[in-house]
Each structure stands twice: as C-alpha cells, then as structure tokens.
C-alpha cells in the first residue's frame, strides 16, 4: 500500500510540475532585477543563458513576462511578450506601465512551455496625493574582489517584509579590474579575490571584458536575492568604465579620456562606449536611444516623484565632464555638461510644490581639503576629480540649492565614492553671520570597497589612528559635521515632507561561512534627524 502511495504521489507531483512549470536557474542564471520605478510601473530585467537554449538557431529568443498582484503568482496583472538576441546580449528588459501607484507586484519571466525565472518583487512609486514617508536605502561602491556582500542577506529580507521602499545606488556597482592592488603591501592588507578577464588585461578594455565583469557580479547569490527584492535606481560613476575617466564632450573631439598607463595607446572612446553599453544592457534603467544635444552620450540623468514628499533628481557626473587639463576655477569647466546642467538648474528652481528636493549625486559635492588654509595651485584640495575640481559650476549649483529649496531647509543631496560616511552642510549667511539657508549632504559608506583604513594596512587597525584621522578631517573642513572612514555598510534614509531621518549601518565584509551569516550583525553607528535646518541625534536602533 505504501509503495502505491509513493508512486501515485510522484505521478501527481510530476503532473503538477508540468502544468505550473519550474524555476530554471541554469537558463536564468543571472537572476532578475527591477529598477527606475514610476507611479504606474517599473523596468524589469533578466538574461537568458544562451548556452541553455535548446535551439540556438531559432532567433530571436521569445520570452514572456508575467506580473502578478500576489506572491503566489495567481492574480495576473500584466503579461508582455518579449524577445532577445545576440544584439541585446540575450538580456531582456521591459518598461512595464499601467499598474497602480505605491503597490507591490511580483513578476517572473517564462521561456518555452514551462521554464521560469525566480519570482521577483517590485514596487511602484506613490501617486501625486501621497505625502507620507519614503524609506530609501543608499548604497555605493561594491567591489567583489575586496569583500563579501554580507549586507544583502538581511536587506533582501527587509525588502520582502516591506521595511524599505526603494534603493539609490550612487555608482561603482561593478569594478573594471580583475583584482585590487592595495597601496600598502603589509600583512594586514586584505587579500583580494581575482578573476581573469577575456582580454587577459588587468582592466576591462572591450565589451567582452565588461560583459564578463557583469556576469561575475550577477552570479553572486546574495546579490541576486537582493536585486530580486526591490527596485534600484542606478547611475554609473567611474569604475563601471575606468578609474577617473571623463567624457570630454565639450571638447572639439568629443572623445572620452581614460587616465593611466594601462590604457596608453588605446581607443578610450570605444572603451567608454563598451562600458556604457554593458551598463545599459545589464541595468534596469529607463533610457532613450537619442543622444544628448551635440554629444555622443545618452541621457542617464532623470527625475522621480515620491508623491508630495520629495522630488528626486539623479545626475550623471561622468559622461559629459571636462578633464583636469582645465583649471579648477575656469568658468567654462563643466562636470554635468550644458544640457544636463540646464535641466538640473531648472529642476532646482521648481521646488515649491514638493516637501523635499533630493539630489542623487556621485562624488563629494562640498569642499574637502587636506589643510585648513589654501595652498598651492589646487589650494590644498584633496581630490579635484570631485566637485572641488569644478568650482564655477559647484558655486552655481550651491547658490541654486540655497536660494531654492535650501532657503526653507528642504534640500538634501546623497553621494558616495569616498568609501566613508559623512554628514555635510552647505550654508548661506548674512553679513552679520546669521544662517539664511542650509542644505544637508549625506555620504554613504562603501558596500565593500576599501577605504583609508584598509589602504594604510596595519596602522588602520588602530582605533587611535582612525580617530585622529577623522578629527583631522573635521578640523580642516568645517562644512563636514561627521566623518567616519572606519566602516562598510549603508545609509537608510527616511524622507518626510518636513524632515529627514537616517541611520548609518556598519556590516562586516569578511568572507564568512554560511552558518556564520545567520548571526551577522548590522551595527547601527548613529541615528539622526534633520529638521528646520538643524541635525538632532536620535536614540540608536538595535
């Protein structure tokens, strides 16, 4: 009797699987992603593994996207027929519309009769009448070679539990090189994990290299779980292509330039185009095919409306920028380029109907100096690849922020790049020294990329050294109110119509066994509120 029960159960299970299909992790080996949410939809993404296609001569490959109202995938809200081929590198992307605002949906991709991707979760933006809180996770700089993506286990669970609404990734979502060489070669420096590029060069030089890098990152199971759980608003910075590259679109040649001996004699513009193509194909970003103005670049700068709570502006600070051949105070020197700058200034001026204006920036906006007084050609500035190298445009934007939303203490900018947590203020004062306007800047720590602590090796293990370094930075830069180069992690920012709350989290990047991940702590290093131009420290959450 037991034998017949087992046989019948097996037959029933096989029939059910045949009807419902199965998750094919080999076919959809890079997972699923969502991004660029709107009040009626989002962009959904996956990739078909061409090696698992039954008939590779039958192109294009036909895929079906299914969007559901429930996690069990029984209430179908939308179904879209899609196709892909070698031209798209077998990536599949769909800009889904026609959905309800501030609603959670579940989605999956289907190939053939019964092969499915994993189920992903996405969320639309609120409608124009919404004025409640928006919980925004802020991330930057995830180098797969220098640490493990431990933070994503909990963040994925938090997203599925609807504890986070959306994500802003400020750049350096992937890195262009095989391995990271620490400037300090002592025994305390972390041992990087490396993988080999198809070109066998130390850094990516063609599309095949950039493609291999994207695959290397997206095969990570922690990252797949996270990307499947929540929409990410992404923008590239430099490492998606090459360290400190610049688009050079205001020059006569309009050809990108990449510093460094590795790229000497190579076609820098072609490398930039290949890197940007990989960024666009492998990221759920809403982008048109049209070039911006008279440039060779597409429009990645864009805006998002969080109801009446906030307007979120994302700029692209790499594609159009001038290089270091122009002086830092040259009035014609630009980071954003004419078209993007005009758009950004117009958006900053149109702020009154929103509670907050939030700027998704990449590199540090406010001044950062190595000494308290101006000295030398660069006036003691630490890094002119940041906004300090573009002072006329920096001053123009600062003035627009402070005369617009900053005049009501309703301007916030978010940034990354420096692998530290920072709290910055920019202020406008009267002749008598009274503060007339203020804007708040928050820099999120790196996910895994090495900071000052790792770069100086054994000395970085000393809490006294790190404390001294932080105090020195605060002493020489009065605009910086908090500086911490001792952590890896993220910011969780809650946007309200009249104030901003945020928490800073520190998470270990050590490569840990699976059983150790269950007890991994996300240490809250501080909880704060910005209201009426003042920052108040809140009780730290556990």
N, C-alpha and C positions, 0 to 999 in steps of 0.2 A: 504493500500500500504506500509506504514512504517513497519507494522508488518511482511509482507512478506520479505521486505528488510533485516530486522533484522534476520529472520530465515535463509534466504539464506546466509547471511554473516557469521552466526555462523557455518553453514554446511561447507562452503568453508574454514573457518579458521580451523575447525576440520580436514578436509581432508589434508590441507597443513601441519598441525602439525603432522599428521600421517605419511606423506611422509618424512618430514625433521627431525622428532624426537623432543625430548625436553630435556632440561637440568634437570637431576635428582639430586638435591642437597642432597637428603637423601641417595641415593646409593653411590654417590661420595662425601661423607660428609667431607672429609679432603682436598678437592681441588686437584690441580695439581701443579707440580713443574718441573723445568728444572735445569740442572747443568752440570758441567765438559764439557764445550764447546770445540770443536775441529774445525779445518778448514773445516771439512765436516759433522759435526753433533753435537750432544749433548746427554745427558742422560735425558730421560723423565720419570716422575713418577706420579702415583696416587695410590689410595687404594679403593677397593670395600668393602662397608659396608656389612658384611656377614649377618647381620640381615635383610637386604632388598633384599637378593637373593630369587627369587621365589622358586627354588628347591635346597635346601642346600645339598641334597644327590647326585646331579649331579655335581660331582667334577672331574677334576679341572674346575674352572670357566673360560670361554673363553671370552676374551676381544679383541677388535680391536683398534689399534692406528692409527689415521689418521693425517698426517702432510700436511699442505697447504701452498701455496705461498701467499695467501691473507687472510685478516682478516675476509672476508665473508665466508670463507671455501668453495670456489667454484673451485679453481685450486689445485687439489690433487697432491702433490709431492711424497708422500710415504704412504704406508699402510702396517701395520705389524700385524700379528695375534699373540696374546699373551695369556698366561693362568696363573692362580694363584690358590693357595690352602692354606690350613692351614699351610703348611710348610713355605710359604713365608708370613704368617700372612695376606694373601689376599692383600698384596702390589703388585703393578705392576710396573716393571721397564724395560726400553728398551734403549739400546745404539744405537741410530739412526746414520746411516752413509750414504754416497752417496749424500750429499747436497752441495750447492755452498758456497764458503767462504765468510765471512763478509756479510751474508744475514740474513734477518729477516724471520722467519717462524711462523706459527700459528698451534696449534695442539689441539686435543681433543681425548678422549677415548670413545669407544662405547661398550655398553653391550646389548645383545639381539637385537631386531629389531629396537628399536627407543629410547633407553635411553643413553644419552650423558653426559659426564662431561662438565664443563665450558670450554671455549676456552682459552688456554694459549698462551703466546708469548715467543719465544726463538730466540737466535742469534748465528750464528756460528762465529768462530774466523777468522781473516783475513788470507789470503794466504801468501806465503813466500816473495812476492814482495811488500807487503804493508809497508809503513814507516810513516804513519800518526799517529795522536793522539789516545790514548786508554783511555776512561773515566772509571775509576774503583772506585766503591763505596766500602768502607772498614767499616765493622761492627764487633762488638764483644759484648758478654755478655748481653743477653736479658733474664732477669728474669721476668717471667709473674706475680709473686707474688708481686713485688715491684714497679710496674709502668705499665702504659698502652703503647701499641705500637703505639703511635700517629704519629711517624715519617713516618710510612709506607703508610699512605694515599697519601701524596704528592710524595713520592718516587715511588710508583706504577704508578702514573700519569706521572711522569718524564720518567720512563722506557718505557711506552707505547708511549710517544712522542719522544723516541729515544734520550733522553738527557743523558742517562747513558748506557754504553755498557755492563759491567759485574759487578759482585759482588764478593768480597772476604770476607768470614765470618771466622774470625780467631779463633773461638772456643766459647764454652759455649753458644751454640744456644738453649739449654734447660738446666734446673737445676734439680738436682736429688732429691730435698726435697719438702715436702708439703708446707712449709712456711719458711720465712726468719726471724730469730731472731736477731734483732739489738742489738749490744753490749750496746748501750745507751738506757735505757728504759724510757727516759723522754717523755713528751707530744709532743715534736717536731719531734720525730722519726715517719717515715711514718708507716701507718697501713697496714701490708701485707695482701694480699688476699690468702687464702689457699684452697687446695683441698685435698681429702683423697686418699691415695694410697691403692690398693687392699690388701696389706700385713698389713695395718694399722700401719706400722712403720713410723718414721719421715723422713726417706730417703729410696730410692729405694734399694731393696735387691735381686730382682729377675726379670726375663724377664717381667712378668705381670706388675710389677711396672713401668719398663722403657717404656713399651708399653703404659700404661695409661698416662704417662707424655707426650709422643709424641702426643697422641690423644688430650690431654688438650691444648697443644700449637697449633696444626694444626687446631683445630676447630675455632681459632680466625679469624674473618673475615678480619681484617686489614692485618694479616699475610698471609692469603690465597690470598688476592688481590695482595700483593707484590710478593709472590712466583710465582704466575701465570704470572708475567710480565717480568721476566728477569732471565737469568741463574746465579746460585750461585755456586761458588767454595768454598766448605765447608771442614773444618777439625775439628776434635774434640779436646777439651782441657780436663780439669779435670772434670768439672761439668756434662758432659754427662754421667759420671760414678759415681765419688765421689770426694770430695774436696781433692786436693793434692795427688791423687793416683799415683802410679808408676808401670810400667810394670815389672820391675825387671828381664828382660830377659837375663841378663848377669850373673845371679847367677846360682848355681847348680840346684835349684828347678825350675827356670823359671816360678815362680808363682807371680802374682800381689800382691801388698800390699796396703791396704787402712788404713790410719791413723784414729784415733778417736774411742771413746768408743762405739759408735753406732754399729760398725762392729766387736766388740770383739767376738772371738769365731766362726765367720762366715767364709765361704769359699770365700776368697777375689778373687781368680782367677775366680771362677764361676760367681761372681757378675760382674767382669770386662768383661767377655765373653758375659754375657747377655746384658750389656750396649752397648758394641760394636756391638752386633748383631742388637739391636734396631737402633743404629746409621746407620748401613749399610742398613738395610731394609727400613728405613724411609727417607733416604737421597739420592738424585740423584747423586751418586758418582760412578766413574768407578773403579772397584776393582776386582782383580782376586781371585780365591779360594786358590791359593798357599800361603803357609806361607813363611815369610822372613827368609832365612838362616836356622839356627838351632833353631829358636824361635817359639813361639806359636801364633805369630801375623801376620796379613795380611798386605799387602803393601798399605798404605793410602798416603804415600809420592809420589809426582808426579810433572810433569812439564807441562807448557803451553807456546806456542809460539804465541806472538802477532805480527806476521809478522817479520819485521826487527826492529820494535820499541823496543821490550823488550822480554826477556825470564823471565818467572815467575815460581819460584820454591816454592813448598809447602812442608813443613816438618811436621812430626808427632813427637811432643816432649813429648808424654806421654807413648806410647806403649812399648818403649824399655828402658826407663831411669832407672838408678840406684837410690837407695833411700838415705836418709840422714844418713844412717849408715856409709857411706864412707865420708872421709874428703873432704872439698870443693876443696882442691888443690891436691887430689890424681890423678896422671897422668892417671890412668886406669878408672877413673869415667867418665861415659858417659850419655848424655841425649838422643842422637839420636840412639845409638847402632852402632855396627861396619858396618853392611851392609848399613844402611841409611847414615851414616857419609861418607863412601867411595863414595857413589853415589853423595852426596851433594858436596864434595870437588872436584870431577871430573867435575860436572856441573859449579862450580865457576871458575875452571881453563879454561873452554871452553866458553869464553865470547866475543871474538873479533868480531864475525860476527853480534852481536846484539847491538842495541843502549844502552839499559839499562839491567842490571841484577837486578831483583826484587825478594826478598825473602819473602814469606808468612810465618811468624814466629807466635808463640803464646804468650809466656811470654817475659818479658822485657829482651833484649839482653845485653845492656850496664850496667855498674856498677850503683847501686843505694844504697847509704849509708845514715845512719841516723846521721853521724857525719863526719866532714871534715878530720879526721885523723883515721888511722887504730887502732882498739882497740878490744881486746878480741879474742876468737877463730875464730869468723866469721868476724873480722876486721870491725865491725860497719855496716856490710851489713844488709839491712832491711829484705830481703826475699831470703833465699837460695833455695827456690823452683823455683826461676827464674834462669837465666843463671849464676848468681853470685855463685850459688852452684856447678857449673861445670866448674871451672876456666881453667883447662888444655884444655878442648875442646873449651871453649869460646875463649881462646887465639889463638888456632889453626885456628878457623873459622875467627876471626878478621884479622889475618895475611893473610889468603887466600883472604878475601874480599879486603884488601888494596893493596896486591901485584897483584891482578887481576883487576876486573872492577873498584875497588876503586882508582886504580892508575891513572885512567882517569876521576875520579869523576862520575862514571857511576854505582855505587852500591847503592841500596835503599832497606831497609827492612821495612816491615809493621807488626805491632803487636798489641795486645790488653791486656786483662787480668786485668790490674790495675785500670780500671774504671776512667782513666784520659786521657787528651790529652797531649802528649809530643812530643817534637822535640829533637832528639838526634843526636849527631855526634860522630863518631869514627875516629881518625886521626893517621897517621904515620908521625913522624917528624924526621928531621936530627939532628945531634949532636949540630948544631947551633940553633936549634929550628924552622927551616923552615918546613912548612907543605909540605910533599911529596905526601900524598894521603889522601882521605877523603871519608867516606861513610855516608849516611843520613838514620836515623831511624825515623819513624813516628808511634806513638801510637794513635790509635783511641779511643775516649771516649766510655763508655758503652752505649748500647741502653737504658736499664732501670736499670741495676744492681746498687746497692747502692755503693757510693764511700765514701771518707773521710768526705765529707760534711754531708751525712746522718748518718754516723756512730757516729759522735760526737754530734748528736742531736741539741739542742738549740744553741750551740756555732757555729755550721756550718751555721746558718742563718746569721751570722755576716760577712759582706764583709771584714772587717778588719782582722778577724781571718783567713779567707781563703787566703787573700792577703799575710799575714805574713807566712802562711804555704807554699805557693808557693815560696816565696823569700827564705825561709829556705832550701827548696829542691834544688833550683838553686845554693845557696851558697855552699852547701855541695857536690854538684855533678856538676863539671864543664863541663862534657860531655852533660848535659841537657841544652838546649838553650831556651826551653819554657816548662812551666808546668802549667796545669790548671785542678784542681780537682773539679771544680765548675759547670761542665756541663754534660749533657747527649746528645748523638747525634751520629754524624758520620763524617767521612772524605770522601771527594770527590777528588780523586787523578787523575790528567790527566798526563799520561805518554807520553812523546815525546822522540824522538831519542836522543836529546842532552840536555834535561832538564825535570824537573818535576814541575808541578803546583799543588797546593792543596788548598782546603778550609775546614775550620773547622766549623761545624754547631752544634748549641745547640737547642734542642727541648724539650718542657715540657713533663713530664711523668705522669702528673696528670690524674686521671680518669675523663674525660670530657663528657658532653652530646653531642649527635650527632651534634646539631646546632652550638655548640662552635668549632667543628672541622673545620668548613669552614674557620674560621679566624685565625686558629693556625699558628703562625709564625715559620719558620725555620731561626733562627738568625745566620747570618754568623759572627763568632768570629774572623776571620782572613783569609787572602788570601796571599799565598806565592809562590815564585818560587825558585827552586834550580838549578843553572846553573854554570858550571865551578868551582864547589866546594864552592860556596857562596849562601847564602839564601837572597833573596830580598823580602821585603814586597810589596804586590800589593794592589791597591785600593780594598776595601771590596765590594763584590757584595751584592745587596739587595734582 
